[in-house]
C-alpha cells in the first residue's frame, strides 16, 4: 500500500506506534521504537498544521491542536538529551494513539458513516421510484388512470 501512494501521516504514525507496542511485548527494550514513533508523530503532525509563511514553534502548533506540552518536551529530550524511561515512552505512545483516534480515525469513521447513510438513502429512493414506475405502468394497462399517478411520480423524481 505504501509503495503505491502517499500514506497520510496519521496512518503512518498509527502503524509506527502499533509496531512499537508489538515489539515491546517481544523484546526486552523497545525504547528506541517508541521514541522514534513519538518524534515522527510530533514532527509530522505539527508539520501538517504549519500553514503560515513562517514556521511557528512546534510547541505552539502542538498546543493549538490539543497535544500536551509534555509530549513536545519528551520529543526534545529523546532527540537531543537522554532517552526517557520505557514507562514514560509507553504512556506517551498511548496519549498519541488516543489523539490519533479522536482527531483522525473517529473523524474518518464519521465521514464514512455519513457517506454510507447518504448512499443508502439514495438507494432506497431509487427502489421506491422503481416500484412506483412499475405501479404506474400496471395502472395504465388496467384502467387508464396512470396520468394522476404519473404526476405523483414526476413530483417524486423532481425531489432528487
C-alpha positions as CSV (number, residue, x, y, z in Angstrom):
1,X,0.0,0.0,0.0
2,X,2.7,2.4,0.9
3,X,4.6,1.8,-2.3
4,X,1.5,2.7,-4.4
5,X,0.6,6.0,-2.9
6,X,1.4,8.6,-0.3
7,X,0.1,7.5,3.1
8,X,-1.3,10.1,5.4
9,X,1.0,10.9,8.3
10,X,-1.8,9.9,10.8
11,X,-1.8,6.4,9.2
12,X,2.0,6.1,9.3
13,X,2.1,7.2,12.9
14,X,-0.6,4.8,14.0
15,X,1.3,2.0,12.3
16,X,4.6,3.0,14.0
17,X,3.0,3.1,17.4
18,X,1.3,-0.2,17.0
19,X,4.6,-1.8,15.7
20,X,6.4,-0.3,18.8
21,X,3.8,-1.9,21.0
22,X,4.2,-5.3,19.3
23,X,7.9,-5.2,19.7
24,X,7.6,-4.1,23.3
25,X,5.8,-7.4,24.0
26,X,8.6,-9.5,22.3
27,X,11.8,-7.6,23.1
28,X,13.5,-6.6,26.4
29,X,13.6,-2.9,25.5
30,X,11.6,-1.1,22.8
31,X,12.5,2.4,23.9
32,X,14.1,3.3,20.5
33,X,10.9,2.2,18.7
34,X,8.7,4.3,20.9
35,X,11.0,7.3,20.8
36,X,11.2,7.2,17.1
37,X,7.4,6.9,16.7
38,X,6.9,9.8,19.1
39,X,9.4,12.0,17.3
40,X,7.9,11.2,13.9
41,X,4.4,11.8,15.3
42,X,5.1,15.2,16.8
43,X,7.2,16.4,13.8
44,X,4.8,15.0,11.2
45,X,1.5,16.1,12.7
46,X,2.7,19.6,13.6
47,X,4.2,20.0,10.2
48,X,0.7,19.4,8.6
49,X,-0.5,22.4,10.6
50,X,2.4,24.7,9.7
51,X,0.3,26.9,7.3
52,X,1.8,30.3,7.6
53,X,4.6,31.7,5.6
54,X,7.0,31.5,8.5
55,X,7.2,28.4,10.7
56,X,5.8,28.6,14.2
57,X,7.4,26.8,17.1
58,X,6.4,23.2,17.4
59,X,5.1,23.7,20.9
60,X,2.8,26.5,19.7
61,X,1.4,24.3,16.9
62,X,1.1,21.3,19.2
63,X,-0.8,23.3,21.8
64,X,-3.2,24.7,19.2
65,X,-4.2,21.1,18.1
66,X,-4.6,19.7,21.6
67,X,-1.3,18.0,22.1
68,X,0.1,18.3,25.6
69,X,3.3,20.3,26.0
70,X,5.0,17.4,27.9
71,X,4.9,15.4,24.6
72,X,6.8,18.1,22.8
73,X,9.3,18.2,25.7
74,X,9.6,14.4,25.6
75,X,10.3,14.6,21.9
76,X,13.1,17.2,22.5
77,X,14.5,15.0,25.3
78,X,14.6,11.9,23.2
79,X,16.1,13.7,20.3
80,X,18.8,15.8,22.0
81,X,19.3,14.6,25.5
82,X,18.8,11.2,27.2
83,X,16.3,8.5,26.4
84,X,13.2,8.8,28.6
85,X,12.2,5.8,30.7
86,X,10.2,3.0,28.9
87,X,7.2,3.7,31.2
88,X,7.2,7.3,30.1
89,X,7.5,6.3,26.4
90,X,4.7,3.8,26.7
91,X,2.4,6.4,28.3
92,X,3.3,9.0,25.7
93,X,2.7,6.5,22.9
94,X,-0.8,5.8,24.3
95,X,-1.5,9.5,24.5
96,X,-0.5,9.9,20.9
97,X,-2.7,7.0,19.8
98,X,-5.6,8.4,21.7
99,X,-5.1,11.8,19.9
100,X,-5.0,10.0,16.6
101,X,-8.1,8.1,17.4
102,X,-10.0,11.3,18.3
103,X,-8.7,13.6,15.7
104,X,-8.1,11.3,12.7
105,X,-9.7,7.8,12.9
106,X,-13.0,8.9,14.6
107,X,-13.4,11.7,12.1
108,X,-12.8,9.4,9.1
109,X,-15.2,6.8,10.6
110,X,-17.9,9.5,10.9
111,X,-17.4,10.7,7.4
112,X,-17.6,7.1,6.2
113,X,-20.9,6.5,8.1
114,X,-22.4,9.7,6.8
115,X,-21.4,8.8,3.2
116,X,-22.8,5.3,3.7
117,X,-26.1,6.7,5.1
118,X,-26.4,9.1,2.1
119,X,-25.8,6.2,-0.3
120,X,-28.3,4.0,1.4
121,X,-30.9,6.8,1.3
122,X,-30.3,7.3,-2.4
123,X,-30.6,3.5,-3.0
124,X,-33.9,3.4,-1.1
125,X,-35.1,6.4,-3.2
126,X,-34.2,4.6,-6.4
127,X,-36.0,1.5,-5.2
128,X,-39.2,3.5,-4.3
129,X,-39.0,5.2,-7.7
130,X,-38.7,1.8,-9.4
131,X,-41.7,0.4,-7.6
132,X,-43.8,3.5,-8.4
133,X,-42.8,3.3,-12.1
134,X,-43.9,-0.4,-12.2
135,X,-47.2,0.5,-10.4
136,X,-47.9,3.3,-12.9
137,X,-47.3,1.0,-15.8
138,X,-49.7,-1.6,-14.4
139,X,-52.4,1.0,-13.7
140,X,-52.1,2.4,-17.2
141,X,-52.6,-1.0,-18.6
142,X,-55.6,-1.8,-16.4
143,X,-57.6,1.4,-16.1
144,X,-56.0,4.2,-17.9
145,X,-55.7,6.1,-14.6
146,X,-52.0,6.3,-14.8
147,X,-51.9,10.0,-15.6
148,X,-52.7,11.0,-12.0
149,X,-50.1,8.6,-10.6
150,X,-47.6,9.7,-13.3
151,X,-47.9,13.3,-11.9
152,X,-47.1,11.9,-8.4
153,X,-44.1,10.0,-9.8
154,X,-42.9,13.1,-11.6
155,X,-43.1,15.1,-8.4
156,X,-41.1,12.4,-6.6
157,X,-38.4,12.4,-9.3
158,X,-38.1,16.2,-9.0
159,X,-37.3,15.8,-5.3
160,X,-34.0,14.0,-6.2
